[in-house]
């Protein structure tokens, strides 16, 4: 992974989204068909992305934090600002399927920060 590209096996799987920023980290899904990646946008605003077949899909805006993958293949995403920050969901940590609605895992306090979900 470079600041502006994510590579796998020597080939570019994602370029930077529009705007100023850089990739922070990326992780392949349990099935291997998608990548969860964290973009740090201008002013260090975090935006989580799912990358599948070269297509970038942002998880809400302006703020979303990629925490990792659940064994089911759902992305674990923290929305730190909730609806006041422009998100369509309330503040908290959600399991987000590729298709369908996010499922609340845990409400989070205002301004709370969480790190990658590891295992």
MMTF fields as JSON, N, C-alpha, C and O atoms, coordinates in Angstrom:
{
  "mmtfVersion": "1.0.0",
  "mmtfProducer": "UNKNOWN",
  "numBonds": 475,
  "numAtoms": 476,
  "numGroups": 119,
  "numChains": 1,
  "numModels": 1,
  "chainsPerModel": [1],
  "groupsPerChain": [119],
  "chainIdList": ["A"],
  "bondAtomList": [4, 2, 8, 6, 12, 10, 16, 14, 20, 18, 24, 22, 28, 26, 32, 30, 36, 34, 40, 38, 44, 42, 48, 46, 52, 50, 56, 54, 60, 58, 64, 62, 68, 66, 72, 70, 76, 74, 80, 78, 84, 82, 88, 86, 92, 90, 96, 94, 100, 98, 104, 102, 108, 106, 112, 110, 116, 114, 120, 118, 124, 122, 128, 126, 132, 130, 136, 134, 140, 138, 144, 142, 148, 146, 152, 150, 156, 154, 160, 158, 164, 162, 168, 166, 172, 170, 176, 174, 180, 178, 184, 182, 188, 186, 192, 190, 196, 194, 200, 198, 204, 202, 208, 206, 212, 210, 216, 214, 220, 218, 224, 222, 228, 226, 232, 230, 236, 234, 240, 238, 244, 242, 248, 246, 252, 250, 256, 254, 260, 258, 264, 262, 268, 266, 272, 270, 276, 274, 280, 278, 284, 282, 288, 286, 292, 290, 296, 294, 300, 298, 304, 302, 308, 306, 312, 310, 316, 314, 320, 318, 324, 322, 328, 326, 332, 330, 336, 334, 340, 338, 344, 342, 348, 346, 352, 350, 356, 354, 360, 358, 364, 362, 368, 366, 372, 370, 376, 374, 380, 378, 384, 382, 388, 386, 392, 390, 396, 394, 400, 398, 404, 402, 408, 406, 412, 410, 416, 414, 420, 418, 424, 422, 428, 426, 432, 430, 436, 434, 440, 438, 444, 442, 448, 446, 452, 450, 456, 454, 460, 458, 464, 462, 468, 466, 472, 470],
  "bondOrderList": [1, 1, 1, 1, 1, 1, 1, 1, 1, 1, 1, 1, 1, 1, 1, 1, 1, 1, 1, 1, 1, 1, 1, 1, 1, 1, 1, 1, 1, 1, 1, 1, 1, 1, 1, 1, 1, 1, 1, 1, 1, 1, 1, 1, 1, 1, 1, 1, 1, 1, 1, 1, 1, 1, 1, 1, 1, 1, 1, 1, 1, 1, 1, 1, 1, 1, 1, 1, 1, 1, 1, 1, 1, 1, 1, 1, 1, 1, 1, 1, 1, 1, 1, 1, 1, 1, 1, 1, 1, 1, 1, 1, 1, 1, 1, 1, 1, 1, 1, 1, 1, 1, 1, 1, 1, 1, 1, 1, 1, 1, 1, 1, 1, 1, 1, 1, 1, 1],
  "groupList": [{"groupName": "UNK", "atomNameList": ["N", "CA", "C", "O"], "elementList": ["N", "C", "C", "O"], "formalChargeList": [0, 0, 0, 0], "bondAtomList": [1, 0, 2, 1, 3, 2], "bondOrderList": [1, 1, 2], "singleLetterCode": "X", "chemCompType": "L-PEPTIDE LINKING"}],
  "groupTypeList": [0, 0, 0, 0, 0, 0, 0, 0, 0, 0, 0, 0, 0, 0, 0, 0, 0, 0, 0, 0, 0, 0, 0, 0, 0, 0, 0, 0, 0, 0, 0, 0, 0, 0, 0, 0, 0, 0, 0, 0, 0, 0, 0, 0, 0, 0, 0, 0, 0, 0, 0, 0, 0, 0, 0, 0, 0, 0, 0, 0, 0, 0, 0, 0, 0, 0, 0, 0, 0, 0, 0, 0, 0, 0, 0, 0, 0, 0, 0, 0, 0, 0, 0, 0, 0, 0, 0, 0, 0, 0, 0, 0, 0, 0, 0, 0, 0, 0, 0, 0, 0, 0, 0, 0, 0, 0, 0, 0, 0, 0, 0, 0, 0, 0, 0, 0, 0, 0, 0],
  "groupIdList": [1, 2, 3, 4, 5, 6, 7, 8, 9, 10, 11, 12, 13, 14, 15, 16, 17, 18, 19, 20, 21, 22, 23, 24, 25, 26, 27, 28, 29, 30, 31, 32, 33, 34, 35, 36, 37, 38, 39, 40, 41, 42, 43, 44, 45, 46, 47, 48, 49, 50, 51, 52, 53, 54, 55, 56, 57, 58, 59, 60, 61, 62, 63, 64, 65, 66, 67, 68, 69, 70, 71, 72, 73, 74, 75, 76, 77, 78, 79, 80, 81, 82, 83, 84, 85, 86, 87, 88, 89, 90, 91, 92, 93, 94, 95, 96, 97, 98, 99, 100, 101, 102, 103, 104, 105, 106, 107, 108, 109, 110, 111, 112, 113, 114, 115, 116, 117, 118, 119],
  "secStructList": [7, 7, 1, 1, 3, 3, 3, 3, 6, 6, 3, 3, 3, 3, 3, 7, 7, 1, 1, 1, 3, 3, 3, 3, 3, 3, 3, 3, 7, 6, 6, 1, 1, 7, 3, 3, 3, 3, 3, 3, 3, 4, 4, 4, 7, 3, 3, 3, 3, 3, 3, 3, 6, 6, 3, 3, 3, 3, 7, 1, 1, 1, 7, 7, 3, 3, 3, 3, 3, 7, 6, 6, 1, 7, 3, 3, 3, 3, 3, 1, 1, 4, 4, 4, 4, 6, 7, 1, 1, 7, 1, 3, 3, 3, 3, 3, 7, 1, 1, 1, 7, 7, 3, 3, 3, 3, 3, 7, 7, 6, 6, 7, 7, 7, 7, 7, 7, 7, 7],
  "xCoordList": [0.847, 0.0, 0.891, 1.857, 0.568, 1.245, 0.228, -0.954, 0.681, -0.213, -1.374, -2.476, -1.131, -2.161, -2.703, -3.66, -2.12, -2.6, -2.574, -1.796, -3.438, -3.414, -3.11, -3.777, -2.09, -1.652, -1.832, -1.796, -2.027, -2.1, -1.357, -1.723, -0.32, 0.45, 1.068, 1.228, 1.415, 2.049, 1.09, 1.52, -0.204, -1.138, -1.928, -2.189, -2.298, -3.073, -4.524, -5.151, -5.061, -6.467, -7.324, -8.548, -6.691, -7.445, -6.51, -5.407, -6.972, -6.29, -6.946, -7.98, -6.343, -6.89, -8.244, -8.442, -9.179, -10.428, -10.122, -8.997, -11.091, -10.889, -10.514, -10.864, -9.812, -9.478, -8.112, -7.398, -7.777, -6.489, -6.571, -7.576, -5.518, -5.481, -4.548, -3.749, -4.656, -3.809, -4.46, -5.268, -4.084, -4.544, -3.797, -2.587, -4.508, -3.909, -3.639, -2.541, -4.6, -4.433, -5.508, -6.503, -5.29, -6.262, -6.187, -5.137, -7.342, -7.39, -8.372, -9.483, -7.951, -8.804, -9.906, -9.695, -11.08, -12.22, -11.945, -11.06, -12.7, -12.509, -12.678, -12.007, -13.562, -13.78, -12.749, -12.609, -12.026, -10.995, -11.491, -10.697, -12.8, -13.326, -13.481, -13.926, -13.119, -13.237, -12.105, -11.445, -11.906, -10.903, -11.589, -12.357, -11.31, -11.759, -10.55, -9.481, -10.708, -9.571, -9.956, -11.106, -8.972, -9.181, -8.459, -7.25, -9.207, -8.677, -8.66, -9.642, -7.568, -7.475, -7.539, -6.571, -8.678, -8.92, -8.338, -7.724, -8.547, -8.084, -8.513, -9.635, -7.652, -7.879, -8.005, -8.588, -7.465, -7.451, -8.856, -9.072, -9.795, -11.145, -11.117, -10.723, -11.529, -11.49, -12.696, -13.834, -12.421, -13.494, -13.148, -12.108, -14.03, -13.837, -14.389, -15.404, -13.694, -14.111, -14.122, -13.292, -15.082, -15.065, -14.605, -15.112, -13.634, -13.132, -13.415, -12.963, -14.159, -14.515, -14.457, -15.15, -13.627, -13.446, -13.047, -13.486, -12.224, -11.728, -12.678, -12.345, -13.865, -14.86, -14.784, -14.869, -14.626, -14.574, -15.962, -16.624, -16.404, -17.679, -17.418, -16.952, -17.724, -17.503, -18.609, -19.77, -18.219, -19.18, -19.578, -19.015, -20.534, -21.021, -20.02, -18.853, -20.51, -19.632, -20.242, -21.454, -19.519, -18.113, -17.182, -16.006, -17.646, -16.728, -17.191, -18.335, -16.258, -16.481, -15.11, -14.148, -15.034, -13.749, -13.856, -14.701, -13.0, -12.964, -12.279, -11.145, -12.972, -12.396, -11.935, -11.062, -12.488, -12.096, -13.278, -14.332, -13.086, -14.113, -14.623, -13.859, -15.886, -16.444, -16.306, -16.222, -16.28, -16.162, -17.258, -17.065, -18.402, -19.531, -19.287, -20.041, -18.239, -17.963, -18.524, -18.369, -19.175, -19.658, -18.485, -17.614, -18.477, -17.458, -17.886, -19.07, -16.936, -17.217, -16.792, -15.611, -17.772, -17.544, -17.999, -19.084, -17.159, -17.516, -17.917, -17.169, -19.106, -19.579, -19.489, -20.402, -18.396, -18.165, -19.055, -19.248, -19.598, -20.37, -21.866, -22.626, -22.3, -23.729, -24.356, -23.65, -25.686, -26.386, -25.93, -26.005, -25.465, -25.015, -23.787, -23.535, -23.023, -21.839, -22.136, -21.218, -23.389, -23.761, -24.033, -24.458, -23.802, -24.036, -25.543, -26.333, -25.918, -27.325, -27.696, -28.867, -26.723, -26.975, -26.555, -25.809, -27.038, -26.658, -25.222, -24.618, -24.69, -23.32, -23.18, -23.999, -22.136, -21.916, -21.081, -20.577, -20.946, -20.226, -21.263, -22.16, -21.131, -22.113, -21.469, -20.335, -22.198, -21.853, -22.558, -23.781, -21.773, -22.341, -22.162, -21.04, -23.278, -23.171, -22.904, -23.064, -22.498, -22.267, -23.56, -23.552, -24.664, -25.978, -26.873, -26.805, -27.703, -28.614, -28.264, -27.363, -28.972, -28.833, -27.796, -27.612, -27.113, -26.165, -26.902, -28.044, -26.227, -26.795, -25.962, -24.749, -26.629, -25.935, -25.346, -26.047, -24.056, -23.375, -23.257, -23.492, -22.886, -22.697, -22.802, -22.16, -23.603, -23.638, -22.32, -21.738, -21.859, -20.595, -20.788, -21.617, -20.02, -20.129, -19.565, -18.752, -20.005, -19.521, -18.002, -17.46, -17.332, -15.888, -15.06, -13.841, -15.699, -14.955, -14.191, -14.627, -13.055, -12.251, -11.989, -11.756, -12.03, -11.802, -10.763, -10.628, -10.026, -8.998, -9.473, -10.583, -8.627, -8.958, -9.407, -8.895, -10.353, -10.86, -9.974, -9.964, -9.24, -8.283, -8.602, -9.45, -7.911, -8.152, -7.247, -7.332],
  "yCoordList": [-1.167, 0.0, 1.228, 1.305, 2.179, 3.468, 4.527, 4.229, 5.737, 6.821, 7.012, 7.374, 6.768, 7.042, 5.801, 5.911, 4.628, 3.413, 2.229, 2.199, 1.271, -0.003, -1.061, -1.137, -1.879, -2.916, -4.296, -4.475, -5.258, -6.655, -7.469, -7.47, -8.153, -8.954, -8.135, -8.638, -6.903, -6.056, -5.278, -4.405, -5.579, -4.798, -3.83, -4.107, -2.713, -1.695, -2.149, -2.427, -2.226, -2.596, -1.38, -1.431, -0.291, 0.943, 2.135, 2.111, 3.163, 4.45, 5.303, 4.935, 6.427, 7.342, 7.881, 8.156, 8.032, 8.715, 10.19, 10.64, 10.914, 12.347, 13.107, 12.705, 14.191, 15.063, 14.774, 13.868, 15.563, 15.46, 14.409, 14.323, 13.607, 12.61, 11.473, 11.565, 10.38, 9.211, 7.977, 8.076, 6.793, 5.536, 5.275, 5.49, 4.815, 4.505, 3.003, 2.608, 2.174, 0.724, 0.07, 0.697, -1.194, -1.957, -3.42, -3.911, -4.108, -5.519, -6.255, -5.785, -7.406, -8.225, -8.881, -9.232, -9.041, -9.679, -11.161, -11.729, -11.799, -13.228, -14.079, -15.099, -13.666, -14.417, -14.052, -14.753, -12.951, -12.529, -11.733, -11.37, -11.447, -10.748, -9.235, -8.547, -8.72, -7.279, -6.835, -7.65, -5.543, -4.944, -3.848, -3.053, -3.814, -2.738, -1.832, -2.301, -0.554, 0.362, 1.657, 2.092, 2.258, 3.519, 4.643, 4.578, 5.662, 6.854, 7.975, 8.179, 8.692, 9.871, 11.077, 11.4, 11.73, 12.841, 14.143, 14.169, 15.194, 16.52, 16.801, 16.473, 17.391, 17.694, 16.423, 16.452, 15.309, 14.014, 13.458, 12.746, 13.773, 13.223, 11.774, 11.521, 10.81, 9.402, 9.009, 9.364, 8.27, 7.747, 6.295, 6.016, 5.38, 3.962, 3.64, 4.192, 2.728, 2.31, 0.8, 0.109, 0.297, -1.09, -1.01, -0.203, -1.862, -1.892, -3.288, -4.291, -3.328, -4.614, -4.454, -3.615, -5.265, -5.22, -3.817, -3.363, -3.146, -1.827, -0.679, 0.477, -0.979, 0.064, 0.425, -0.447, 1.709, 2.206, 2.648, 3.412, 2.158, 2.564, 3.085, 2.349, 4.369, 4.983, 4.549, 4.411, 4.339, 4.034, 5.34, 5.714, 6.025, 7.265, 8.391, 8.207, 9.535, 10.704, 11.711, 11.649, 12.614, 12.784, 11.869, 11.777, 11.188, 10.39, 8.949, 8.676, 8.029, 6.615, 5.989, 6.33, 5.072, 4.46, 2.951, 2.296, 2.405, 0.97, 0.27, 0.598, -0.694, -1.43, -2.823, -3.389, -3.382, -4.714, -5.481, -4.912, -6.785, -7.672, -8.619, -9.056, -8.93, -10.01, -11.304, -11.249, -12.46, -13.731, -13.915, -14.632, -13.273, -13.373, -12.606, -12.757, -11.784, -10.969, -9.56, -8.763, -9.248, -7.883, -7.007, -7.442, -5.782, -4.828, -4.242, -3.985, -4.03, -3.411, -1.948, -1.645, -1.042, 0.374, 1.192, 0.974, 2.135, 3.066, 4.389, 4.965, 4.862, 6.181, 7.072, 7.072, 7.833, 8.582, 9.806, 10.256, 10.346, 11.588, 11.396, 12.274, 10.278, 10.051, 10.996, 11.579, 11.164, 11.973, 13.431, 14.062, 13.968, 15.362, 15.541, 16.642, 14.481, 14.544, 14.184, 14.116, 13.952, 13.637, 12.164, 11.794, 11.316, 9.891, 9.618, 10.372, 8.535, 8.153, 7.27, 6.932, 6.895, 6.063, 6.823, 7.799, 6.368, 6.992, 6.678, 5.757, 7.428, 7.222, 5.815, 5.39, 5.084, 3.742, 2.897, 3.367, 1.626, 0.643, -0.272, -0.778, -0.476, -1.226, -2.349, -2.224, -3.443, -4.491, -4.109, -3.97, -3.94, -3.461, -4.532, -4.816, -5.128, -6.142, -5.48, -4.269, -6.286, -5.734, -5.146, -4.09, -5.825, -5.322, -5.372, -6.317, -4.379, -4.358, -3.257, -2.453, -3.234, -2.168, -2.494, -3.656, -1.455, -1.654, -2.131, -1.743, -2.983, -3.509, -2.97, -3.177, -2.277, -1.696, -2.791, -3.721, -2.673, -3.58, -2.93, -3.567, -1.64, -0.937, 0.567, 1.122, 1.217, 2.685, 3.164, 2.501, 4.293, 4.83, 6.259, 6.995, 6.653, 8.023, 9.02, 8.674, 10.232, 11.312, 11.435, 11.367, 11.616, 11.81, 10.589, 10.694, 9.432, 8.196, 7.741, 7.961, 7.111, 6.578, 5.094, 4.67, 4.323, 2.889, 2.515, 3.186, 1.439, 0.977, -0.224, -0.712, -0.708, -1.878, -3.03, -3.239, -3.759, -4.956, -6.086, -6.393, -6.705, -7.724, -9.084, -9.232, -10.061, -11.373, -12.401, -13.577],
  "zCoordList": [0.0, 0.0, 0.0, 0.76, -0.847, -0.891, -0.497, -0.323, -0.36, 0.046, -0.929, -0.517, -2.222, -3.218, -3.927, -4.694, -3.692, -4.336, -3.364, -2.41, -3.633, -2.914, -3.965, -4.997, -3.69, -4.627, -4.015, -2.797, -4.899, -4.492, -5.544, -6.72, -5.109, -6.051, -7.163, -8.275, -6.901, -7.896, -8.783, -9.538, -8.706, -9.534, -8.66, -7.49, -9.229, -8.51, -8.425, -9.447, -7.204, -7.023, -6.689, -6.814, -6.266, -5.989, -6.036, -5.489, -6.694, -6.652, -5.577, -5.02, -5.299, -4.294, -4.741, -5.924, -3.8, -4.147, -4.394, -4.174, -4.836, -5.105, -3.846, -2.736, -4.027, -2.911, -2.327, -2.759, -1.342, -0.676, 0.417, 1.122, 0.565, 1.624, 1.283, 0.351, 2.061, 1.835, 2.452, 3.375, 1.911, 2.476, 3.777, 3.854, 4.794, 6.092, 6.205, 6.599, 5.874, 5.895, 5.045, 4.682, 4.736, 3.958, 4.394, 4.806, 4.29, 4.695, 3.793, 3.551, 3.303, 2.441, 3.275, 4.436, 2.668, 3.335, 3.561, 2.921, 4.474, 4.715, 3.446, 3.293, 2.548, 1.299, 0.236, -0.766, 0.457, -0.486, -1.674, -2.541, -1.739, -2.911, -2.735, -3.654, -1.568, -1.324, -0.4, 0.244, -0.357, 0.518, 1.328, 0.786, 2.606, 3.481, 3.676, 4.068, 3.408, 3.478, 4.174, 4.127, 4.816, 5.533, 4.801, 4.577, 4.434, 3.789, 4.818, 5.532, 4.897, 5.758, 4.835, 4.147, 4.827, 3.908, 4.463, 5.529, 3.72, 4.132, 5.567, 5.951, 6.346, 7.765, 8.602, 9.685, 8.111, 8.812, 9.062, 10.042, 8.197, 8.309, 7.824, 6.685, 8.668, 8.268, 7.415, 7.72, 6.342, 5.499, 5.164, 4.567, 5.555, 5.274, 3.886, 3.461, 3.185, 1.848, 1.738, 2.329, 0.964, 0.503, -0.945, -1.725, -1.301, -2.669, -3.208, -2.655, -4.28, -4.894, -6.399, -6.973, -7.033, -8.492, -8.962, -10.018, -8.18, -8.552, -8.269, -8.53, -7.736, -7.448, -5.967, -5.102, -5.687, -4.309, -3.881, -4.583, -2.715, -2.145, -0.74, 0.129, -0.524, 0.793, 1.747, 1.362, 2.997, 4.06, 4.725, 5.754, 4.149, 4.742, 4.658, 4.314, 4.979, 5.013, 5.971, 6.178, 6.559, 6.242, 7.023, 6.671, 8.064, 8.869, 9.029, 9.392, 8.745, 9.019, 9.225, 8.538, 10.176, 10.518, 10.318, 10.928, 9.466, 9.209, 10.379, 10.73, 10.979, 12.103, 11.703, 12.362, 10.656, 10.213, 9.666, 9.38, 9.525, 8.982, 10.055, 10.916, 10.007, 10.813, 10.013, 8.786, 10.666, 9.936, 8.884, 7.902, 9.09, 8.156, 6.86, 5.899, 6.827, 5.643, 5.742, 4.817, 6.857, 7.061, 7.494, 8.248, 7.012, 7.447, 8.785, 9.004, 9.671, 10.959, 10.852, 10.685, 10.953, 10.71, 11.91, 12.449, 12.322, 13.397, 12.763, 11.974, 13.117, 12.705, 13.941, 14.766, 14.081, 15.316, 15.511, 16.64, 14.424, 14.551, 14.464, 14.874, 13.943, 13.802, 12.801, 11.977, 12.856, 11.868, 11.82, 10.765, 12.928, 12.923, 12.043, 11.553, 11.836, 10.992, 9.551, 8.733, 9.224, 7.861, 7.618, 6.523, 8.604, 8.446, 8.425, 8.993, 7.764, 7.731, 8.909, 9.084, 9.713, 10.887, 12.137, 12.06, 13.289, 14.545, 14.916, 14.366, 15.829, 16.296, 16.866, 17.68, 16.437, 16.95, 16.015, 14.995, 16.393, 15.603, 14.963, 15.637, 13.652, 12.891, 12.092, 11.629, 11.935, 10.986, 9.699, 9.665, 8.632, 7.377, 6.303, 5.885, 5.857, 4.804, 3.454, 3.302, 2.484, 1.151, 0.609, -0.025, 0.857, 0.449, 1.662, 2.449, 1.822, 2.953, 3.94, 3.702, 5.026, 6.019, 7.08, 7.442, 7.582, 8.69, 9.941, 10.189, 10.729, 11.97, 13.129, 13.187, 14.049, 15.197, 16.08, 16.481, 16.379, 17.295, 18.67, 19.697, 18.667, 19.944, 19.735, 18.843, 20.546, 20.569, 21.156, 22.015, 20.7, 21.206, 21.69, 21.154, 22.707, 23.197, 22.19, 21.333, 22.314, 21.447, 21.583, 22.686, 20.461, 20.367, 20.751, 20.889, 20.928, 21.243, 20.003, 18.874, 20.231, 19.135, 19.378, 20.51, 18.315, 18.386, 17.346, 16.322, 17.612, 16.703, 15.919, 16.13, 15.002, 14.196, 15.065, 16.165, 14.564, 15.217, 14.745, 13.554, 15.625, 15.192, 15.761, 16.641, 15.245, 15.775, 15.182, 15.537]
}
